[in-house]
Amino acid sequence: MSAAVVRSLAVAESSPELRSSESFLSLGRELSATEDRLASARRFYNANVREINVRVETFPSSIVAKLSGFSRAEYFESSGGPEGGGDKE
């Protein structure tokens, strides 16, 4: 998605009338809102992973986790975007 944003910004730079177009401005706002929602979902997921990992490693819940086949979960790490990393919190 980041590559698409960069390409659209490059096109907008070469076309001043496009930059002022309401449709283009609306697209920019929508892309920004989508990125915010994705970042929020990553934070939510990683917070839940942290909670699971604490329970899997902490006595006495670690015994139940081991008997039930639960193990540590992996954090979601974004491979793209300007931040270039995960959202571990």
N, C-alpha and C positions, 0 to 999 in steps of 0.2 A: 504494500500500500504506500509505503514511503517513496518508492520509486515513481509511482504514479503522481504523487503530490509534487515531487521535484520536477517531473516533466511538465505538468500543467503550469507550474510557476514559471518555468522557462518559456513556455508558449505565451504566457501572460505578459512577461517582460517585453517580448517583441511586439505585442499588440496592446497599445494603451486603451483602445476602445473595449477590448475584452476585459481588462482590469476593472473598468468602471461598470461593466455589465452586471445587472442585478442577478442574473442566473449564475454568473461566475462567483460573485460575492456569496450567494446562497450556497453554492457548492463548497466554497472555502469554510463557511460556518459549519456545514454538515460534516465535512471531513474532520474538522477540529472537534466537534461533538462526538464523532465516532471514535476518534483516538482517545478522548477522555473516558468514554464508556469502556473501551478495551483496557485502558490502564486501571480503571476501577475494578473490572472483573479479574485482572491479574492479581491485584492486591487482595481481593476477597479470596481467591483460590489459594494464594500463598499463605494467607492468615489461617485458612483451614488446614493446609498442609502442616504448618507449624504446630497447630493444636493436636493434630493426629500424631505427629512425631513426638511431642511431649508425652502424650498418653501411652504411646508404644514403648517409650524408654523409661517411664516412671513406675515405680512399684506402688501399688499392687496391680495396676492396670496392665503393666507389661506382661504379667503372667497370663491374663485373659487374652491379650493380643497375640501372644505366642501360641497359645492353645487354639486360637481361632484362625491362625494363619496370617495375621496382619503383620506388616513390616513397615519400615520407614517409607514415606512417600517422597517423591522428588518435587522440588520447587519448579514452577514454570519460569523459564528464562527466555526472554525474547531474543531472537537472533538478529532482528533488524531494528531499524529506527534510529533516531539520533542519540538516544540514551545508550544503545548498544549493549544492554545487559538486562539482567533479570530485575524483578521487583520484590526481592526478599525484604520482608519487614519483620 
